[in-house]
Amino acid sequence: MFKTPKSTRVRSFLLATALLAPVLGMASAAPAAADAPSVADIARSQVGNDCTPYYGCVYPSAWCAEFSRWVWKQAGANTSGLNAAAASFYGYGQRNGTLHTSGPQVGDAVLWDDDGSVSGEANHVSLVVAVSSDGSQIQTVGGNESHKVSAKGWFNWRTYVNPGAGRALAFVSPVGVPGTPPPNTTPPAPTGQWRAQVAVESGGGIYHAIRKADRTWTGFGDVQDVAGEVPGGVRTTAEAGIDGTTHVFAVNNEGKLYHTVRLADGNWAGFGDVHAEAGPLANITQVAAVSSGTEVQVVVVADGKVYHTVRRANGTWAPFGAVGNPGGAPVTKVAVSQTGTDTQVVAVSGGSLFHTVRHADGTWTNWGDASAETGVSGIDDVAVAGTAGDLQLVVTTDGGAKRYHGARLASGQWVLNDLSAVVPAGVTVTDLAAAQVNNEFQAAFVTTDGRVLHTIRAVNGTWSPAAPIDLTGVPGTRTGVSITGTYN
């Protein structure tokens, strides 16, 4: 009855038959003050019970969520929207603004999952009944652990792997428990506070920084330090922003695609294997992504052809679908952007630029030859972003020695002009990226001398000179860049 959102296999949202061994006590930790003591007291009082008291034991092999929901309700929490699926706690936290990936509190539900990503799925849910003074260790009580309500002694929630359930990846606080504060929500920031999120690839790693509202940059941090390693090292990346979250995609050197999220509170989810979600697709060489509402449209190049998938708002993935091989030659680069309800995709094949549109109903237009429209051929690279209904783009030719900027206007007309006044002559570009931030077109360029240049085309059409980004904290040879816009 209960199916996971994952498209490639069926499993219970709940921990069904796994035997969860209790964790050995750790005497070094001391509990912090309880935020919701009634939840902890009620949960502890149930240890040893079978499933019978919790909504009639309807699902005798899958009742962890029923137990946690029952305890919250006994404590006076609003349990609207919760059901027998552990994943319903994730949706509850999203709706009520109480989903968080750090700072566990007594009374929280803790979501366990084995794929390493914070998403709408969950293998198991239990309740936090004690938190150490430094927040690193917790005690829990959970239903359907060793087929009964079981208590776990102190354990480090960041490193512990729950047998059969995976890692503790998110916490959800109850709403309405007497004595607990109302949830804190993060409203969308005013447009003027949106900022650029930039990822730089270097030495097989990903380094991330933010261009703040005051136009200064944060330092670069190693994404793999906070989101886990990408197996085999990073080959190329892409980013897409949705409100306060930044979705980061990484293709490893084995041609597999991985995904993580920088959450609105600045914390990172673990990298997840997209192949396990959207179906196996071998030999991926490049990825591009853009947000469309609450979804992320993702296109990749694999074996010289373009494929597409969607990460839905609930964290599930659509299967990879073939978009084609325009021009007949292998595709070497693909870029994607959103204009209105249309997802626009451009691809470089045989030195020519091709274009297609995915409409909101999922249908695609035929590929069109944009090089024939613009008169520019010999294209090496392309990046795009949608502004005010137009698809703006930057391209390189002559091995990156020449740059152009142009647009596919809302009318369907193409224009492309020289960009040498912005990115000076004598600079050779090896990779480029573009995004819409605050209705402005922002572009970044990796150069052969190891710099990353950044420029902005304002709404009035004027450009700021391309200036180098401070890459302190980015070791090794810089090979790629991606950029998106969001707040936080």
C-alpha positions as CSV (number, residue, x, y, z in Angstrom):
1,M,0.0,0.0,0.0
2,F,2.8,2.4,0.8
3,K,5.1,3.1,-2.0
4,T,8.2,5.2,-1.9
5,P,8.4,8.3,-4.2
6,K,11.5,6.7,-5.7
7,S,10.8,5.8,-9.3
8,T,13.2,2.8,-9.6
9,R,12.0,0.6,-6.9
10,V,9.2,0.0,-4.5
11,R,9.6,0.0,-0.7
12,S,7.8,1.0,2.4
13,F,8.0,4.6,3.6
14,L,8.2,2.9,7.0
15,L,10.7,0.6,8.5
16,A,8.9,-2.6,8.0
17,T,10.9,-5.7,9.0
18,A,14.4,-4.4,9.8
19,L,15.6,-5.3,13.3
20,L,17.0,-2.1,14.8
21,A,19.6,-2.8,17.4
22,P,19.8,-0.4,20.3
23,V,22.8,1.9,20.5
24,L,25.3,1.4,23.3
25,G,25.1,4.2,25.9
26,M,27.7,7.0,25.8
27,A,28.4,8.3,29.3
28,S,30.1,11.5,28.2
29,A,26.9,13.4,27.1
30,A,24.4,15.1,29.3
31,P,20.9,16.0,28.2
32,A,19.9,19.6,27.5
33,A,16.7,21.3,28.8
34,A,13.6,19.7,27.1
35,D,11.7,21.8,24.7
36,A,8.7,19.5,24.7
37,P,9.1,17.3,27.8
38,S,5.6,15.8,27.5
39,V,6.6,14.2,24.2
40,A,9.6,12.6,25.8
41,D,7.7,11.5,28.8
42,I,4.9,9.9,26.8
43,A,7.3,8.2,24.4
44,R,9.4,6.8,27.2
45,S,6.3,5.4,28.9
46,Q,5.5,3.3,25.9
47,V,8.9,1.4,25.6
48,G,8.3,-2.3,25.3
49,N,4.8,-2.1,23.7
50,D,3.9,-3.7,20.5
51,C,1.8,-1.9,17.8
52,T,-1.6,-2.5,19.3
53,P,-2.2,0.8,21.1
54,Y,-1.3,2.9,18.1
55,Y,-4.3,3.2,15.8
56,G,-5.2,-0.4,16.1
57,C,-2.1,-2.0,14.7
58,V,-3.4,-1.6,11.1
59,Y,0.0,-2.2,9.6
60,P,1.8,-4.7,12.0
61,S,5.0,-4.6,10.0
62,A,5.1,-0.9,9.4
63,W,4.0,1.3,12.3
64,C,6.9,3.6,13.3
65,A,5.0,6.7,11.9
66,E,1.8,5.6,13.7
67,F,3.6,5.5,17.0
68,S,5.2,8.9,16.5
69,R,2.0,10.5,15.4
70,W,0.1,8.9,18.4
71,V,2.7,10.3,20.9
72,W,2.5,13.8,19.4
73,K,-1.3,13.7,19.5
74,Q,-1.2,12.7,23.2
75,A,1.1,15.6,23.9
76,G,-1.4,18.0,22.3
77,A,0.3,18.6,19.0
78,N,-1.6,19.4,15.8
79,T,-1.1,16.2,13.8
80,S,-3.1,17.2,10.7
81,G,-1.6,15.7,7.6
82,L,0.3,12.9,9.3
83,N,-0.4,9.3,8.4
84,A,1.1,5.9,8.5
85,A,3.9,6.9,6.1
86,A,7.2,8.1,7.7
87,A,7.4,10.5,4.7
88,S,4.3,12.3,5.9
89,F,6.4,13.9,8.6
90,Y,8.6,15.5,6.0
91,G,5.6,17.1,4.3
92,Y,4.3,18.2,7.7
93,G,7.6,19.9,8.4
94,Q,7.6,21.6,5.0
95,R,4.1,22.9,5.4
96,N,4.6,24.2,9.0
97,G,8.1,25.5,8.6
98,T,9.5,23.1,11.2
99,L,11.8,21.0,9.0
100,H,15.4,21.4,9.9
101,T,18.7,19.5,9.3
102,S,20.6,20.5,12.5
103,G,19.8,21.6,16.0
104,P,17.7,18.7,17.2
105,Q,15.2,19.5,20.0
106,V,13.5,17.2,22.5
107,G,10.1,16.3,21.0
108,D,11.3,16.4,17.4
109,A,10.6,13.6,15.0
110,V,13.9,12.4,13.4
111,L,13.7,11.1,9.8
112,W,16.0,8.3,8.8
113,D,16.9,7.5,5.2
114,D,19.6,5.4,3.5
115,D,20.1,7.3,0.2
116,G,22.0,10.2,1.8
117,S,19.7,13.0,0.7
118,V,17.1,15.1,2.5
119,S,14.0,14.5,0.4
120,G,10.3,13.6,0.6
121,E,11.1,10.0,1.3
122,A,12.0,8.3,4.6
123,N,12.8,4.8,5.7
124,H,11.9,5.4,9.4
125,V,10.9,7.9,11.9
126,S,11.5,8.1,15.7
127,L,11.3,10.7,18.4
128,V,14.0,12.7,20.1
129,V,13.7,12.3,23.9
130,A,17.1,13.9,25.0
131,V,19.7,16.2,23.4
132,S,23.3,16.6,24.6
133,S,24.5,20.1,25.7
134,D,26.5,20.6,22.5
135,G,23.6,19.2,20.3
136,S,25.8,16.5,18.8
137,Q,24.2,13.5,20.6
138,I,20.6,12.5,21.1
139,Q,18.5,9.7,22.6
140,T,15.5,8.4,20.8
141,V,12.4,6.3,21.2
142,G,10.9,4.7,18.2
143,G,8.1,2.3,17.2
144,N,8.7,-0.9,15.2
145,E,12.3,-1.1,16.4
146,S,13.0,-4.8,17.0
147,H,9.3,-5.2,16.5
148,K,8.4,-3.1,19.6
149,V,8.8,0.4,21.0
150,S,12.5,0.7,21.8
151,A,14.7,3.3,23.4
152,K,18.2,4.2,22.2
153,G,20.9,5.5,24.5
154,W,23.2,8.4,23.6
155,F,24.6,8.4,20.0
156,N,26.1,10.9,17.6
157,W,23.2,11.6,15.2
158,R,25.6,12.9,12.5
159,T,27.6,9.7,12.2
160,Y,25.4,6.9,13.4
161,V,23.8,4.6,10.8
162,N,20.6,3.0,12.0
163,P,20.5,-0.7,10.9
164,G,18.0,-1.0,8.1
165,A,17.0,2.7,8.2
166,G,20.1,4.7,7.3
167,R,21.3,8.0,8.6
168,A,19.4,10.7,10.6
169,L,19.0,13.4,7.9
170,A,16.3,15.7,9.1
171,F,14.3,16.7,12.1
172,V,10.7,17.9,12.3
173,S,9.3,19.8,15.3
174,P,5.6,19.4,16.3
175,V,3.2,22.3,16.1
176,G,0.9,23.2,18.9
177,V,2.5,21.3,21.8
178,P,1.8,23.4,25.0
179,G,4.9,25.4,26.0
180,T,6.7,25.2,22.7
181,P,7.3,28.3,20.6
182,P,5.6,28.8,17.3
183,P,7.6,27.7,14.2
184,N,10.0,30.1,12.6
185,T,9.4,30.4,8.8
186,T,11.6,32.1,6.3
187,P,9.5,34.4,4.0
188,P,10.7,35.1,0.5
189,A,13.2,37.9,0.5
190,P,12.4,41.1,-1.4
191,T,13.7,40.9,-5.0
192,G,16.6,43.3,-4.2
193,Q,18.0,40.8,-1.7
194,W,18.3,37.9,-4.1
195,R,21.9,37.0,-4.8
196,A,24.1,34.8,-7.0
197,Q,25.2,31.4,-5.8
198,V,28.4,30.2,-7.5
199,A,30.1,26.8,-7.6
200,V,33.7,26.4,-9.0
201,E,35.1,23.0,-10.0
202,S,38.7,22.4,-9.1
203,G,40.9,19.4,-8.6
204,G,37.9,17.0,-8.6
205,G,36.1,19.1,-5.9
206,I,33.3,21.6,-5.7
207,Y,33.7,25.0,-4.0
208,H,30.7,27.3,-3.3
209,A,30.4,31.0,-2.5
210,I,27.7,33.6,-2.5
211,R,27.6,37.1,-4.0
212,K,25.8,39.0,-1.2
213,A,23.2,41.8,-1.5
214,D,25.9,44.3,-0.8
215,R,27.8,43.0,-3.9
216,T,30.7,41.5,-1.8
217,W,31.5,37.8,-1.9
218,T,31.7,35.2,0.9
219,G,34.7,32.9,1.0
220,F,34.6,29.7,-0.9
221,G,33.8,26.5,1.0
222,D,34.3,22.9,0.1
223,V,30.9,21.4,-0.7
224,Q,32.1,17.8,-0.1
225,D,33.1,18.7,3.4
226,V,29.5,19.3,4.3
227,A,27.5,17.2,1.8
228,G,29.8,14.1,1.5
229,E,32.1,13.0,-1.2
230,V,31.1,12.5,-4.8
231,P,32.5,9.1,-5.7
232,G,35.3,9.2,-8.3
233,G,35.7,13.0,-8.1
234,V,33.8,15.8,-9.8
235,R,33.9,16.4,-13.5
236,T,31.4,19.2,-14.0
237,T,28.5,20.8,-12.1
238,A,25.3,22.8,-12.4
239,E,23.1,24.8,-10.0
240,A,19.5,25.8,-9.8
241,G,17.8,28.0,-7.2
242,I,14.3,27.6,-5.8
243,D,13.4,30.4,-3.3
244,G,16.0,30.0,-0.5
245,T,17.4,26.6,-1.6
246,T,20.2,25.9,-4.0
247,H,20.3,22.6,-5.9
248,V,23.8,21.5,-6.9
249,F,24.4,18.8,-9.4
250,A,27.7,17.0,-10.0
251,V,28.8,14.7,-12.7
252,N,31.6,12.5,-11.5
253,N,34.5,11.1,-13.6
254,E,32.7,7.8,-14.0
255,G,29.8,9.6,-15.8
256,K,27.2,9.4,-13.0
257,L,25.1,12.2,-11.8
258,Y,24.7,13.3,-8.1
259,H,22.6,15.9,-6.4
260,T,22.6,17.9,-3.2
261,V,20.7,20.9,-1.7
262,R,21.9,23.9,0.2
263,L,19.0,24.6,2.4
264,A,17.6,28.0,3.4
265,D,19.3,27.8,6.8
266,G,22.7,27.4,5.1
267,N,23.0,23.7,5.9
268,W,23.6,21.1,3.2
269,A,21.9,17.8,2.5
270,G,24.0,14.8,1.6
271,F,24.8,14.0,-2.0
272,G,22.3,11.5,-3.5
273,D,22.7,9.3,-6.6
274,V,20.3,10.5,-9.3
275,H,20.7,7.2,-11.2
276,A,18.9,5.4,-8.3
277,E,16.0,7.9,-8.7
278,A,15.7,8.7,-12.4
279,G,17.0,5.5,-13.9
280,P,20.5,4.4,-15.0
281,L,22.1,6.6,-17.7
282,A,25.7,5.9,-18.4
283,N,28.6,8.2,-19.7
284,I,27.1,11.5,-18.7
285,T,29.6,14.3,-19.6
286,Q,27.7,17.4,-18.8
287,V,24.7,18.7,-16.8
288,A,22.6,21.8,-16.8
289,A,19.6,22.7,-14.5
290,V,17.0,25.4,-13.9
291,S,14.1,25.9,-11.6
292,S,10.5,26.0,-12.9
293,G,8.2,26.9,-10.0
294,T,8.9,24.3,-7.3
295,E,10.5,21.8,-9.7
296,V,14.0,21.5,-11.2
297,Q,14.4,20.8,-14.9
298,V,17.6,18.9,-15.5
299,V,19.2,18.2,-18.9
300,V,22.4,16.1,-19.4
301,V,24.6,15.0,-22.3
302,A,25.2,11.3,-22.3
303,D,27.0,9.5,-25.2
304,G,26.7,12.7,-27.2
305,K,22.9,12.9,-26.9
306,V,20.6,15.1,-24.8
307,Y,18.4,13.6,-22.0
308,H,16.0,15.3,-19.6
309,T,14.5,14.6,-16.2
310,V,12.6,16.6,-13.6
311,R,13.1,16.7,-9.8
312,R,9.5,17.2,-8.6
313,A,8.6,19.3,-5.6
314,N,8.1,16.3,-3.4
315,G,11.6,15.1,-4.0
316,T,10.8,12.3,-6.5
317,W,12.3,12.2,-10.0
318,A,10.9,11.6,-13.5
319,P,12.7,9.0,-15.5
320,F,15.3,10.2,-17.9
321,G,13.9,10.8,-21.4
322,A,15.7,11.3,-24.7
323,V,15.5,14.7,-26.2
324,G,17.6,13.9,-29.3
325,N,20.8,14.5,-31.1
326,P,20.4,17.8,-33.2
327,G,22.6,18.2,-36.2
328,G,23.7,14.5,-36.2
329,A,27.1,15.2,-34.6
330,P,27.7,14.4,-30.9
331,V,26.4,17.1,-28.6
332,T,29.3,18.7,-26.6
333,K,27.4,21.2,-24.5
334,V,23.8,21.8,-23.3
335,A,22.3,24.7,-21.4
336,V,18.7,25.2,-20.1
337,S,16.6,28.1,-18.8
338,Q,13.1,29.0,-18.0
339,T,11.0,31.7,-19.7
340,G,7.4,31.9,-18.4
341,T,6.1,28.3,-18.5
342,D,8.5,27.2,-21.2
343,T,11.8,25.4,-20.5
344,Q,14.2,26.3,-23.3
345,V,17.2,24.1,-24.1
346,V,20.2,24.9,-26.3
347,A,22.8,22.5,-27.4
348,V,26.1,22.7,-29.3
349,S,26.6,20.0,-31.9
350,G,29.3,20.1,-34.6
351,G,30.1,23.7,-33.8
352,S,26.5,24.8,-34.4
353,L,23.9,26.0,-31.9
354,F,20.5,24.2,-31.8
355,H,17.4,25.0,-29.8
356,T,14.2,23.4,-28.5
357,V,11.4,24.2,-26.1
358,R,9.6,22.0,-23.6
359,H,6.1,23.3,-22.9
360,A,4.3,23.1,-19.6
361,D,2.3,20.1,-20.8
362,G,5.5,18.1,-21.4
363,T,5.6,18.3,-25.2
364,W,8.7,19.4,-27.1
365,T,9.2,21.4,-30.2
366,N,11.5,20.2,-33.0
367,W,15.1,21.3,-32.8
368,G,15.9,24.5,-34.7
369,D,19.3,25.6,-36.0
370,A,20.1,28.8,-34.1
371,S,23.5,29.2,-35.8
372,A,21.6,29.6,-39.1
373,E,19.5,32.3,-37.5
374,T,22.4,34.2,-36.0
375,G,25.2,33.6,-38.6
376,V,27.6,32.5,-35.9
377,S,29.2,29.0,-36.2
378,G,32.2,27.3,-34.8
379,I,30.7,27.5,-31.4
380,D,32.6,25.9,-28.5
381,D,30.4,26.7,-25.4
382,V,27.1,28.2,-24.4
383,A,25.3,29.4,-21.3
384,V,21.7,30.8,-21.1
385,A,19.3,32.5,-18.7
386,G,15.8,33.8,-19.1
387,T,14.9,37.4,-18.4
388,A,11.6,39.2,-19.1
389,G,10.5,36.5,-21.5
390,D,13.7,36.5,-23.5
391,L,16.3,33.8,-23.5
392,Q,19.7,35.5,-23.1
393,L,22.9,33.6,-23.9
394,V,26.6,33.9,-24.1
395,V,28.7,31.7,-26.4
396,T,32.4,31.2,-27.2
397,T,34.1,30.5,-30.5
398,D,37.7,30.0,-31.7
399,G,38.6,27.8,-28.8
400,G,37.2,30.3,-26.3
401,A,39.2,33.3,-27.7
402,K,36.0,35.1,-28.9
403,R,32.8,35.7,-26.9
404,Y,29.3,36.7,-28.0
405,H,26.1,37.8,-26.2
406,G,22.7,37.6,-27.6
407,A,19.1,36.5,-27.1
408,R,16.2,34.6,-28.4
409,L,13.6,37.2,-28.1
410,A,10.0,36.4,-26.9
411,S,9.1,36.9,-30.6
412,G,11.3,34.0,-31.6
413,Q,13.9,36.2,-33.3
414,W,17.6,35.6,-32.6
415,V,20.3,38.2,-32.2
416,L,24.0,37.7,-31.3
417,N,26.7,40.4,-30.8
418,D,30.4,40.6,-30.0
419,L,31.2,40.7,-26.3
420,S,34.9,41.7,-26.5
421,A,34.1,45.1,-24.8
422,V,33.1,43.2,-21.7
423,V,35.5,40.3,-21.6
424,P,38.7,41.8,-22.9
425,A,40.8,40.5,-25.9
426,G,43.7,38.2,-25.0
427,V,41.5,36.2,-22.6
428,T,40.7,32.6,-23.5
429,V,37.6,31.1,-21.9
430,T,37.5,27.4,-21.0
431,D,34.0,27.3,-19.4
432,L,31.1,29.7,-18.8
433,A,27.9,29.9,-16.9
434,A,24.9,32.3,-16.7
435,A,21.9,33.0,-14.5
436,Q,19.1,35.5,-13.9
437,V,19.4,37.3,-10.6
438,N,17.2,40.2,-9.7
439,N,16.1,40.4,-13.3
440,E,19.7,40.9,-14.3
441,F,21.8,38.6,-16.5
442,Q,24.9,37.5,-14.7
443,A,27.7,35.5,-16.4
444,A,30.9,33.8,-15.1
445,F,33.9,32.7,-17.2
446,V,36.8,30.4,-16.4
447,T,40.0,31.4,-18.1
448,T,43.1,29.5,-19.1
449,D,45.1,31.4,-16.5
450,G,43.0,30.0,-13.7
451,R,40.7,33.0,-13.0
452,V,37.0,33.1,-12.8
453,L,35.6,36.4,-14.2
454,H,32.1,37.7,-13.3
455,T,30.0,40.3,-15.0
456,I,26.4,41.6,-14.9
457,R,24.2,42.9,-17.7
458,A,21.7,45.3,-16.0
459,V,18.1,45.6,-16.9
460,N,18.9,48.7,-19.0
461,G,21.3,46.7,-21.2
462,T,24.6,48.1,-19.8
463,W,27.4,45.8,-18.7
464,S,29.8,45.9,-15.8
465,P,33.4,45.0,-16.8
466,A,34.3,41.4,-16.2
467,A,36.1,41.3,-12.9
468,P,37.9,38.3,-11.2
469,I,36.3,36.6,-8.2
470,D,38.5,36.1,-5.2
471,L,39.1,32.3,-5.3
472,T,40.8,32.1,-1.9
473,G,39.9,28.6,-0.6
474,V,39.7,27.0,-4.1
475,P,42.9,24.9,-4.5
476,G,44.1,23.4,-7.7
477,T,43.3,24.1,-11.3
478,R,39.9,25.7,-11.8
479,T,38.1,23.8,-14.6
480,G,34.4,24.8,-14.4
481,V,31.8,27.2,-13.0
482,S,28.1,27.2,-12.4
483,I,25.8,30.0,-11.2
484,T,22.2,30.5,-10.1
485,G,20.1,33.0,-8.2
486,T,18.3,32.7,-4.9
487,Y,18.1,34.3,-1.5
488,N,19.9,33.1,1.6
